[in-house]
Amino acid sequence: MNTVPTNTLLLTLILLLLVVGAIAWIVVQRQRTNRLQRRFGTEYGRTIKELGSRAKAEKELAKREERVSGLRIVALSPVEAAGFSKAWNGLQGRFVDDPKGVAAEADRLVRDLMVKRGYPMGDFERRAADISVDHPAVVSNYRAAQVIAVRDARGEADTEELRKAVVHYRTLFDELLEVTPAPDAATPARVAVQS
């Protein structure tokens, strides 16, 4: 019996299995990347930029998904949603008289809504990360509002910036409330703070 062809055949088979395994690994990685890009949208790119590599960002985004999947996020009852909407409309109506107070109140109302829905209230980055899993399209609004809130705390935000913060909070608020406003259904108070 000749062992050279058997060894060559065995070696060829092992190399073929390694190539197939490598191709399968690449395909799985691409599918994971595509899924995370679709799910997180612009948050995917922001996370890569923040962490410095695609692998680190994808690991972080997967951890977020896992963490949020363990949360008990609940829908609001119609009565609860109406109460939050009423509170929002009330604060919006006070913007002209107290932009600084309304911006701070908008932040508190968004946090209250997050708590009611079941999101934990860790630090801001943790809240934003949790929100990014189910609401990636609006997490950038939350981040933008927070930047303005920090500037306001230092006494550096003007009324126009505070208006923008309220608009950003409103976008997140509507998404979390899961209410889609009808076109042309804006109240005069809402028009006052829209961009």
C-alpha positions as CSV (number, residue, x, y, z in Angstrom):
1,M,0.0,0.0,0.0
2,N,1.3,3.4,-1.0
3,T,1.1,5.9,1.8
4,V,2.2,9.0,-0.2
5,P,-1.1,9.3,-2.2
6,T,-3.0,8.6,1.1
7,N,-1.1,11.3,2.9
8,T,-1.5,13.7,0.0
9,L,-5.2,13.0,-0.1
10,L,-5.5,13.5,3.6
11,L,-3.6,16.7,3.5
12,T,-5.7,18.0,0.5
13,L,-8.9,17.1,2.5
14,I,-7.6,19.0,5.6
15,L,-6.7,22.0,3.5
16,L,-10.1,21.9,1.8
17,L,-11.9,21.8,5.2
18,L,-9.8,24.7,6.4
19,V,-10.7,26.8,3.3
20,V,-14.4,25.9,3.6
21,G,-14.3,26.8,7.4
22,A,-12.6,30.1,6.6
23,I,-15.2,30.9,4.0
24,A,-18.0,30.0,6.3
25,W,-16.5,32.2,9.1
26,I,-16.2,35.1,6.7
27,V,-19.8,34.7,5.5
28,V,-21.1,34.5,9.2
29,Q,-19.1,37.7,10.1
30,R,-20.5,39.6,7.1
31,Q,-24.0,38.5,7.9
32,R,-23.5,39.7,11.5
33,T,-22.0,43.0,10.3
34,N,-24.9,43.5,7.9
35,R,-27.5,42.7,10.6
36,L,-25.9,45.1,13.1
37,Q,-25.6,47.8,10.4
38,R,-29.3,47.4,9.5
39,R,-30.4,47.3,13.2
40,F,-28.3,50.2,14.5
41,G,-28.1,52.5,11.5
42,T,-25.9,55.5,12.2
43,E,-25.3,54.3,15.7
44,Y,-23.2,51.5,14.2
45,G,-20.8,54.0,12.6
46,R,-20.7,56.2,15.7
47,T,-19.8,53.2,17.8
48,I,-17.0,52.2,15.5
49,K,-15.6,55.7,15.6
50,E,-15.9,55.8,19.4
51,L,-14.3,52.4,20.0
52,G,-11.8,52.5,17.2
53,S,-12.5,49.2,15.4
54,R,-15.3,47.3,13.8
55,A,-14.7,44.2,15.9
56,K,-14.9,46.2,19.2
57,A,-18.0,48.1,18.0
58,E,-19.8,44.9,17.0
59,K,-19.0,43.3,20.3
60,E,-20.4,46.3,22.1
61,L,-23.6,46.4,20.0
62,A,-24.1,42.7,20.5
63,K,-23.7,43.2,24.3
64,R,-26.3,46.0,24.1
65,E,-28.7,43.7,22.3
66,E,-28.2,41.0,24.9
67,R,-28.6,43.4,27.9
68,V,-31.8,44.9,26.5
69,S,-33.3,41.5,25.6
70,G,-33.2,40.8,29.3
71,L,-35.1,44.0,30.2
72,R,-38.9,43.9,30.6
73,I,-39.8,46.7,28.2
74,V,-43.6,47.3,28.3
75,A,-46.1,49.2,26.2
76,L,-48.0,52.0,27.9
77,S,-51.7,51.7,28.5
78,P,-53.8,54.3,26.6
79,V,-54.4,56.1,29.9
80,E,-50.7,56.3,30.6
81,A,-49.9,57.4,27.1
82,A,-52.5,60.1,27.3
83,G,-51.1,61.3,30.7
84,F,-47.6,61.6,29.2
85,S,-48.9,63.4,26.1
86,K,-50.8,65.8,28.3
87,A,-47.7,66.5,30.4
88,W,-45.7,67.1,27.2
89,N,-48.2,69.5,25.8
90,G,-48.2,71.4,29.1
91,L,-44.5,71.8,29.2
92,Q,-44.4,72.8,25.5
93,G,-46.9,75.5,26.2
94,R,-44.5,77.1,28.8
95,F,-41.5,77.2,26.5
96,V,-41.7,80.9,25.6
97,D,-41.9,82.0,29.2
98,D,-39.3,79.5,30.6
99,P,-37.1,77.9,27.9
100,K,-34.4,76.8,30.4
101,G,-37.0,75.2,32.8
102,V,-38.9,73.5,29.9
103,A,-35.7,72.0,28.5
104,A,-34.9,70.5,31.9
105,E,-38.5,69.4,32.3
106,A,-38.4,67.7,28.9
107,D,-35.3,65.7,30.0
108,R,-37.1,64.6,33.2
109,L,-40.3,63.7,31.3
110,V,-38.3,61.6,28.8
111,R,-36.6,59.8,31.7
112,D,-39.9,59.2,33.4
113,L,-41.3,57.7,30.2
114,M,-38.2,55.5,29.9
115,V,-38.7,54.3,33.5
116,K,-42.4,53.6,32.9
117,R,-41.5,51.6,29.8
118,G,-38.9,49.5,31.8
119,Y,-35.6,51.0,30.8
120,P,-33.0,51.2,33.7
121,M,-31.8,54.6,34.6
122,G,-28.0,54.3,34.7
123,D,-25.7,57.0,33.5
124,F,-26.6,58.9,30.3
125,E,-24.3,56.7,28.0
126,R,-26.0,53.5,29.4
127,R,-29.5,55.0,28.8
128,A,-28.5,56.0,25.2
129,A,-27.0,52.6,24.6
130,D,-30.2,50.9,25.8
131,I,-32.4,53.1,23.7
132,S,-30.2,52.5,20.6
133,V,-31.2,48.8,20.5
134,D,-34.9,49.4,19.8
135,H,-34.8,53.0,18.7
136,P,-31.6,53.5,16.8
137,A,-33.1,56.2,14.5
138,V,-33.7,58.6,17.4
139,V,-30.8,57.9,19.8
140,S,-28.8,60.6,18.0
141,N,-31.6,63.1,19.0
142,Y,-31.1,62.0,22.6
143,R,-27.4,62.5,22.4
144,A,-27.8,66.0,20.8
145,A,-30.3,67.0,23.5
146,Q,-27.9,65.9,26.1
147,V,-25.0,67.9,24.7
148,I,-27.3,71.0,24.9
149,A,-28.3,70.1,28.4
150,V,-24.7,70.0,29.5
151,R,-24.0,73.3,27.8
152,D,-27.1,74.7,29.6
153,A,-25.8,73.5,32.9
154,R,-22.7,75.5,32.3
155,G,-24.8,78.5,31.4
156,E,-23.7,78.4,27.7
157,A,-26.9,77.4,25.9
158,D,-29.0,80.1,24.4
159,T,-32.8,80.0,23.8
160,E,-32.4,78.7,20.2
161,E,-30.3,75.8,21.5
162,L,-32.8,75.1,24.2
163,R,-35.5,75.0,21.6
164,K,-33.5,72.5,19.6
165,A,-33.0,70.4,22.7
166,V,-36.8,70.3,23.3
167,V,-37.3,69.3,19.6
168,H,-34.8,66.5,20.0
169,Y,-36.4,65.3,23.3
170,R,-39.8,65.4,21.5
171,T,-38.5,63.1,18.7
172,L,-37.4,60.6,21.3
173,F,-40.5,61.1,23.4
174,D,-42.8,60.4,20.4
175,E,-40.8,57.3,19.6
176,L,-40.9,55.9,23.1
177,L,-44.5,56.8,23.5
178,E,-45.1,54.9,20.3
179,V,-47.5,57.6,19.0
180,T,-47.2,58.9,15.5
181,P,-48.6,62.4,15.2
182,A,-50.9,63.0,12.3
183,P,-49.6,65.4,9.7
184,D,-51.0,68.9,10.1
185,A,-52.2,68.0,13.6
186,A,-49.7,70.2,15.4
187,T,-51.0,72.4,18.2
188,P,-50.0,76.1,18.3
189,A,-47.8,75.2,21.4
190,R,-46.0,72.5,19.4
191,V,-45.4,74.7,16.4
192,A,-43.6,77.1,18.7
193,V,-40.8,74.6,19.4
194,Q,-40.5,72.7,16.1
195,S,-37.6,73.3,13.8
